[in-house]
Amino acid sequence: VQLQASGGGLVQAGGSLRLSCAASGRTRNIHTMGWFRQAPGKERDFVATINWSARITYYADSVKGRFTISRDGAKVAITLQMNNLKPDDTAVYYCATLRGGVDSYPGSDDYWGQGTQVTVSS
């Protein structure tokens, strides 16, 4: 399985960005994916996850009401709509598969995308 992320960039505080992540390869059993982010000098943290079969989404408290995760049509792909961005949202954003469920962290049998930089200026 390969994950390709795109959509990062530079935006002013209060602005919006949309990230996309598409999976290819052996994707038939993938039903849950998510976004994680890593700021310089910090751990890679959970942002949002989605199980499109169960219709469950899950968000970090810091992004609730501002970010929306969704599936991209019927594909094994997700998007992250980020509104009202803040300088604290600055990080490299990674997508990943989640075989353990929406409240899990990617494990050894999961896959990561290559990361896309999001920079929010004040």
Residue, then its C-alpha position, 0 to 999 in steps of 0.5 A: v500500500q502506498l499513500q500519497a498526500s498533497g495540499g499543504g502550503l503557507v497560509q495566514a492565520g484565519g485562512s483555510l487549506r485542504l489536504s488530500c491523501a490517496a491510497s493505492g495498491r492492496t487497499r481492499n481491506i482499508h476502512t479507516m484512515g487518519w491524519f497526524r501532525q508533527a511540529p518541530g521538536k515534538e511528537r507526531d500527534f493525532v489530528a483526525t480519523i475516519n472509519w467510512s464503513a461505520r461512519i465514525t469520525y474522531y477529532a483531537d480537541s485542538v481541531k474540533g469545530r475547525f477541521t473536517i475529515s471526510r472520505d473522497g468519494a468512493k475511493v480509498a482516499i481522505t481529505l482534511q478541510m482545515n479552517n480558521l487555521k492558527p500558528d499552532d497548527t504549523a506542522v508536517y501533516y501525515c496521513a496513515t491507515l489505521r487497522g486498529g480503529v479510529d481511536s488507535y495509533p498506526g501500528s507496524d502493519d499500517y502505512w504512512g504517507q510522505g508528509t506535507q508541510v502546513t505553515v500558518s503565519s501570524 
